[in-house]
Amino acid sequence: MRIALDARMTPVPAPRRITGWDLAVLAAANAVAVTGLWWRQGGVREVHDLAGLLTSLGRLTGLLGAFLALVQLLLLARIPVLEAAGLERVAAWHRRNGTACLALLVAHTVLVTAGYALADRVSLVRETRDLLGDYPGVALATFALALLVAAVVTSVVAVRRRLGPRTWHAIHLTVYAAVALAFAHQLATGHEFVDQPLATAYWWALYGATAAALIGLRVALPVVRSRRHDLRIERVVAEGPGVVSIEIGGERLERLRVRSGQFLHWRFLAPGQWHRAHPLSLSAAPDGRRLRITVRERGGPTAGLAALRPGTRVLAEGPGGALTSEARQRPRVALIAGGVGIAPIRALLEDMPGEPGEIAVIYRARAAEEVLFRSELDDLARRRGADVHYVLGDRGNGILLSPEHLRALVPDIAERDVYVCGPAGMTAATRASLRRAGVAPGHIVTEGIGW
């Protein structure tokens, strides 16, 4: 009996969660496997002259570039582990990976063309004309490369603003076509796949897994979730000039497992809105009955949100973001918000664990009329025993949220965890001020907003 009792009381270890390191190791292992395809089919052994070297390197860069194109798509697939890292970090990974992907594919094009030109003893122009004219797959692959170049060029902030959100979005949708064209080109003409069933099966598996992740996480799961929880808009409330809160109701909302400080990608099934996914944070702690988000309507991606009507069905992808209580390491914390970035900060203030005096809030706004949730913040501060500092002034004033200003508002800020949410420029500047104020990088958690 004692043995049986001891067995029952033995704690069962919790299942290990997949982490970002697991995904990084998986990506690295597949990069090695992709390189192995090149090595297995000649690789260095077939290099006997400069033409062979260029051609071989062109094959390798093409394989690795295609693999990074799949990684680029997976960074957009709303994979929960990646979403938990936050929008800023995922966006940075996306930019770096996209740059590396394009560089490898351009190198592939140049190296292979130069290698063939040397082998055929003709000019680059002649070789290019022959490749495009004699090999239909090469023409399609070149078109795919042009689509990828367009996507990367239009990702530059200045270009993106001039194009507008609809044109930018349409250009980036063509990346899916570019990846499909590159896939067909590689299987049809790639030295590593001709009469190589195992390599071909592996390549199909990579593309199939990527497609499954995109369709499953960005289409199937949001649709199933919306129907299961019956997600619908209940109210749209004006909070300030050009700012509205959207309250979303449904059934068994606690099972969504969204926490204060997190965001979801919201898609509202209304005319003119269904094709846009908006990454918006909760502006109130989830209570199982409703989810509230707050957005500044400035045209572009957020145009028309204030006109949404109660009853509109909603799709939600996520949740994600690192701006949660789980990131907290110290007993005392400072929450800093700029503009509509007060939304997740207000939600954190509502239910973040802490005794009176442990939480301080700094809210930066240009003018008093732009302060959101003033009465709610004051009420929460009284109930939680938190200090709330309203910092008003023009964004060009370098004194505001300087290291000296931050220490004046929160004297022990260097000994606190600090959460920051606001426009990207404000977030970056505040992070730099916090570093100069003595806050260690590992104790600063940031989340930028796009509007």
C-alpha positions in Angstrom: 0.0 0.0 0.0 2.8 2.4 0.9 4.5 1.7 -2.4 1.3 2.4 -4.4 0.7 5.6 -2.4 4.3 6.8 -3.1 3.9 6.1 -6.8 0.7 8.1 -6.9 2.4 11.1 -5.1 5.4 11.1 -7.5 5.0 14.4 -9.4 4.6 13.9 -13.1 6.9 16.3 -15.0 5.2 18.8 -17.3 5.7 18.2 -21.0 8.6 20.2 -22.4 7.5 23.2 -24.4 9.0 23.9 -27.8 11.2 26.9 -27.6 12.8 29.4 -30.0 16.1 27.5 -29.6 14.4 24.3 -30.8 13.2 26.0 -34.0 16.7 27.6 -34.5 18.3 24.2 -34.2 15.7 22.7 -36.6 16.4 25.4 -39.2 20.2 25.0 -38.8 19.8 21.2 -39.3 17.8 21.7 -42.4 20.3 24.2 -43.8 23.0 21.5 -43.3 20.8 18.9 -45.0 20.3 21.3 -47.9 24.0 21.8 -48.2 24.3 18.0 -48.1 22.2 17.7 -51.2 24.8 19.9 -53.0 27.7 17.9 -51.6 26.1 14.6 -52.5 25.7 15.6 -56.1 29.2 16.6 -56.8 29.7 19.7 -54.7 33.4 20.3 -54.6 34.4 17.1 -56.4 33.1 18.5 -59.7 35.2 21.6 -59.5 38.0 21.4 -62.0 38.3 25.0 -63.3 36.9 28.5 -62.7 33.7 27.7 -64.7 33.1 24.7 -62.5 33.7 26.6 -59.3 31.3 29.4 -60.3 28.6 26.9 -61.3 29.0 24.8 -58.2 28.8 27.8 -55.9 25.7 29.0 -57.9 24.0 25.7 -57.2 24.7 26.0 -53.5 23.6 29.6 -53.2 20.4 28.7 -55.1 19.6 25.8 -52.7 20.3 27.9 -49.6 18.4 30.9 -51.0 15.3 28.8 -51.7 15.5 27.4 -48.2 15.7 30.9 -46.7 12.6 31.8 -48.8 10.7 29.0 -46.9 12.1 30.4 -43.6 10.8 33.8 -44.6 7.3 32.4 -45.2 7.4 30.5 -41.8 8.2 33.8 -40.1 4.9 35.0 -41.4 3.0 31.9 -40.4 2.0 33.0 -36.9 3.9 30.1 -35.3 3.1 30.5 -31.5 6.7 30.2 -30.3 7.8 33.0 -32.7 4.8 35.2 -32.0 5.6 35.0 -28.3 8.9 36.8 -29.1 7.1 39.9 -30.0 6.4 41.9 -33.2 9.7 43.8 -33.1 11.9 40.8 -32.9 10.1 38.8 -35.5 10.1 41.8 -37.9 13.9 42.1 -37.4 14.4 38.4 -38.1 12.2 38.8 -41.2 14.2 41.8 -42.5 17.6 40.0 -42.0 16.5 36.7 -43.4 14.9 38.4 -46.4 18.1 40.3 -47.1 20.2 37.1 -46.9 17.6 35.2 -49.1 17.7 37.8 -51.8 21.5 38.1 -51.7 21.9 34.3 -52.1 19.4 34.1 -55.0 21.0 37.0 -56.8 24.4 35.4 -56.3 22.9 32.1 -57.7 21.8 33.9 -60.8 25.1 35.7 -61.4 27.3 32.7 -60.5 25.5 30.2 -62.7 25.3 32.5 -65.6 29.0 33.4 -65.4 30.0 29.8 -65.0 28.0 28.7 -68.0 29.4 31.6 -70.0 33.0 30.6 -69.2 32.3 27.0 -70.0 30.6 27.9 -73.3 33.2 30.6 -74.0 30.6 33.3 -74.8 29.8 36.7 -73.3 27.5 37.1 -70.3 24.9 38.8 -72.5 24.9 35.9 -75.0 24.7 33.3 -72.2 21.8 35.2 -70.6 19.9 35.3 -73.9 20.5 31.6 -74.5 19.4 30.6 -71.0 16.2 32.7 -71.2 15.4 31.6 -74.7 16.2 27.9 -74.5 15.1 27.0 -71.0 11.5 28.1 -70.1 12.2 27.2 -66.4 15.0 29.8 -66.3 12.6 32.5 -67.6 10.1 31.7 -64.9 12.7 31.6 -62.2 14.0 35.0 -63.4 10.5 36.4 -63.1 10.2 34.9 -59.6 13.5 36.6 -58.7 12.1 39.9 -60.0 9.0 39.5 -57.7 11.3 38.9 -54.7 13.4 42.0 -55.5 10.2 44.1 -55.7 9.0 42.7 -52.3 12.3 43.6 -50.7 12.6 47.1 -52.3 9.1 48.0 -51.3 9.8 47.0 -47.7 12.0 50.0 -47.3 10.0 52.4 -45.0 10.1 55.4 -47.3 9.0 53.4 -50.4 6.3 51.6 -48.4 4.7 54.8 -47.3 4.6 56.2 -50.8 3.0 53.1 -52.2 0.2 52.8 -49.7 -0.9 49.7 -47.8 -3.0 48.2 -50.5 -0.3 48.3 -53.2 2.3 47.1 -50.8 0.2 44.2 -49.7 -0.6 43.2 -53.2 3.1 43.2 -54.1 4.0 41.0 -51.1 1.3 38.5 -52.0 3.2 37.8 -55.2 6.0 36.3 -53.1 3.9 33.2 -52.7 3.9 32.9 -56.5 7.6 33.5 -56.7 8.3 30.7 -54.2 6.1 28.3 -56.2 7.8 29.2 -59.5 11.3 28.7 -57.9 10.1 25.3 -56.6 9.1 24.2 -60.1 12.3 25.5 -61.6 14.5 23.6 -59.1 12.8 20.3 -59.4 12.8 20.5 -63.2 16.4 21.6 -63.8 18.2 21.3 -60.4 21.2 19.0 -60.6 20.5 17.8 -57.0 17.0 16.6 -58.0 17.3 15.1 -61.4 16.8 11.3 -61.0 17.2 11.7 -57.2 13.9 10.5 -55.6 15.1 10.8 -52.0 16.2 14.4 -52.5 13.0 15.2 -54.4 10.9 13.8 -51.6 12.8 15.8 -49.0 12.3 19.0 -51.0 8.6 18.3 -51.4 8.5 17.7 -47.6 10.0 21.1 -46.9 7.6 22.9 -49.1 4.7 20.8 -47.9 5.4 21.5 -44.2 5.7 25.3 -45.0 2.4 25.3 -46.8 0.7 23.3 -44.0 1.9 25.8 -41.4 0.7 28.8 -43.4 -2.7 27.3 -44.2 -3.2 25.7 -40.8 -2.2 28.7 -38.6 -3.3 31.6 -40.8 -6.5 30.2 -42.3 -7.9 27.0 -40.7 -7.1 27.8 -37.1 -8.6 31.3 -37.1 -11.7 30.1 -38.9 -12.2 27.2 -36.4 -11.5 29.5 -33.5 -14.0 32.1 -34.6 -16.8 29.6 -35.0 -16.0 27.7 -31.8 -15.9 30.9 -29.7 -18.4 32.8 -31.8 -16.2 35.9 -31.9 -18.2 39.1 -32.7 -18.0 42.8 -32.2 -20.2 43.9 -29.3 -19.3 47.6 -29.0 -17.2 50.3 -30.7 -16.5 53.2 -28.3 -14.7 56.5 -29.0 -11.9 57.0 -26.6 -10.4 60.2 -27.9 -9.6 62.1 -31.1 -9.3 59.4 -33.8 -9.1 56.6 -31.2 -11.7 53.9 -30.7 -11.9 50.8 -28.5 -13.5 47.7 -30.0 -15.1 45.2 -27.6 -15.2 41.6 -28.8 -17.5 39.1 -27.2 -17.9 35.3 -27.6 -18.2 32.0 -25.8 -15.5 30.4 -23.5 -13.1 33.2 -24.2 -10.8 32.1 -21.3 -9.8 29.1 -23.5 -8.1 31.5 -25.9 -5.3 31.7 -23.4 -4.5 35.4 -24.1 -2.8 37.4 -21.4 -2.6 41.1 -20.6 0.1 42.8 -22.7 -0.4 40.4 -25.7 -1.7 41.1 -29.1 -3.6 39.2 -31.7 -4.0 39.7 -35.4 -7.6 40.7 -35.8 -9.5 40.3 -39.1 -13.0 41.9 -39.2 -15.3 40.2 -41.7 -16.9 43.4 -43.0 -16.8 45.0 -46.4 -13.4 46.6 -47.0 -11.9 45.0 -43.9 -11.9 41.2 -44.3 -8.6 41.1 -46.2 -6.6 43.0 -43.5 -5.1 41.5 -40.4 -4.5 44.1 -37.6 -1.9 43.3 -34.9 -3.7 45.0 -31.9 -3.0 44.5 -28.2 -5.6 44.1 -25.5 -6.4 47.3 -23.7 -8.1 45.6 -20.8 -7.3 42.5 -18.9 -9.2 39.5 -20.4 -12.0 38.4 -18.1 -13.5 35.5 -20.0 -16.5 37.6 -21.2 -15.0 40.1 -23.6 -11.7 41.2 -25.2 -11.1 44.9 -25.7 -8.6 46.4 -28.2 -7.9 50.0 -28.9 -6.6 51.5 -32.1 -5.8 55.0 -33.5 -7.6 55.4 -36.8 -5.3 57.4 -39.1 -6.2 56.1 -42.5 -4.2 53.5 -44.3 -4.4 50.0 -42.6 -6.7 51.3 -39.8 -9.1 53.2 -42.0 -12.8 52.3 -41.4 -12.4 50.6 -38.0 -14.4 53.2 -36.2 -17.3 52.4 -38.6 -17.4 48.7 -37.7 -20.8 47.6 -36.4 -21.9 45.3 -33.5 -22.4 41.8 -34.7 -19.5 41.8 -37.2 -17.8 38.4 -37.1 -14.1 38.4 -36.1 -11.1 36.1 -36.9 -8.2 36.1 -34.5 -4.7 34.8 -35.1 -2.4 34.5 -32.1 -1.9 35.5 -29.3 1.7 36.7 -29.3 4.0 39.2 -27.8 6.6 39.2 -24.9 5.1 42.2 -23.1 3.6 40.0 -20.3 4.0 39.4 -16.6 6.0 36.2 -17.5 8.9 38.5 -18.6 9.1 40.0 -15.1 12.2 39.2 -13.0 12.2 41.8 -10.3 9.7 42.7 -7.6 9.4 46.3 -8.8 8.4 47.3 -12.3 8.0 50.5 -14.4 5.5 50.5 -17.3 6.1 53.2 -20.0 3.7 54.0 -22.7 3.6 56.4 -25.6 0.4 57.4 -27.4 -1.9 54.5 -28.1 0.8 52.2 -26.7 -1.0 52.8 -23.4 -3.4 50.0 -24.4 -1.3 47.0 -23.4 0.2 49.0 -20.5 -3.2 49.7 -19.1 -4.1 46.0 -19.3 -0.9 45.1 -17.5 -1.6 47.6 -14.8 -5.0 46.0 -14.2 -3.8 42.5 -13.4 0.0 42.4 -13.1 1.0 40.8 -9.7 2.4 43.3 -7.3 2.1 45.0 -3.9 1.3 48.7 -3.5 4.3 50.8 -4.5 5.8 48.1 -6.7 4.3 49.4 -10.0 5.0 52.8 -11.6 3.4 54.0 -14.9 4.8 56.7 -17.1 2.4 57.8 -19.9 3.8 60.0 -22.7 1.3 62.0 -24.8 1.5 65.2 -26.8 -1.4 67.0 -25.2 -3.9 66.4 -22.4 -6.7 65.8 -24.8 -4.8 62.9 -26.3 -4.5 61.0 -23.0 -6.5 57.8 -23.2 -8.2 56.0 -20.3 -7.4 58.8 -17.8 -10.2 57.9 -15.4 -9.5 54.1 -15.7 -5.8 54.6 -15.1 -6.4 56.8 -12.1 -8.9 54.3 -10.7 -6.5 51.4 -11.2 -3.7 53.3 -9.7 -5.8 53.9 -6.5 -6.8 50.3 -6.3 -3.3 48.9 -7.0 -1.3 51.5 -5.1 0.6 52.3 -8.2 2.1 55.7 -9.2 1.0 57.1 -12.6 2.9 60.0 -14.2 1.4 61.8 -17.2 4.2 63.3 -19.3 2.8 65.9 -21.8 4.7 67.7 -24.5 5.9 67.9 -28.1 7.9 64.8 -29.3 10.8 67.1 -30.3 11.5 68.1 -26.7 14.7 66.1 -25.9 14.1 66.6 -22.1 11.1 64.3 -22.0 11.9 60.7 -21.1 15.7 61.5 -21.0 17.7 59.5 -18.5 17.5 62.4 -16.0 13.8 62.7 -16.5 13.2 59.0 -16.0 15.2 59.0 -12.8 13.3 62.0 -11.5 10.0 60.3 -12.1 11.1 56.8 -10.8 14.3 57.2 -8.7 15.0 53.5 -8.5 14.3 52.8 -12.2 17.7 51.1 -12.6 16.6 48.4 -10.1 13.2 47.7 -11.8 12.0 45.7 -14.8 10.9 48.2 -17.4 8.2 47.6 -20.0 7.9 50.0 -23.0 5.2 50.2 -25.6 4.7 53.0 -28.1 5.5 54.2 -31.7 8.7 52.6 -33.0 10.7 55.8 -32.7 9.6 56.6 -29.2 10.3 53.0 -28.1 13.8 53.0 -29.5 14.6 56.4 -27.9 13.2 55.4 -24.6 15.2 52.1 -24.6 18.4 54.1 -25.2 17.5 56.5 -22.3 16.8 53.5 -20.0 20.2 52.1 -20.9 21.9 55.4 -20.0 19.8 55.5 -16.8 21.4 52.3 -15.7 18.7 49.7 -16.6 20.3 46.5 -17.9 19.2 45.3 -21.4 17.9 42.1 -20.0 15.4 44.0 -17.8 13.9 46.1 -20.7 10.9 44.6 -22.5 9.7 46.6 -25.5 6.9 46.4 -28.1 6.6 48.9 -30.9 3.4 49.9 -32.6 2.9 50.9 -36.2 0.6 53.7 -35.7 
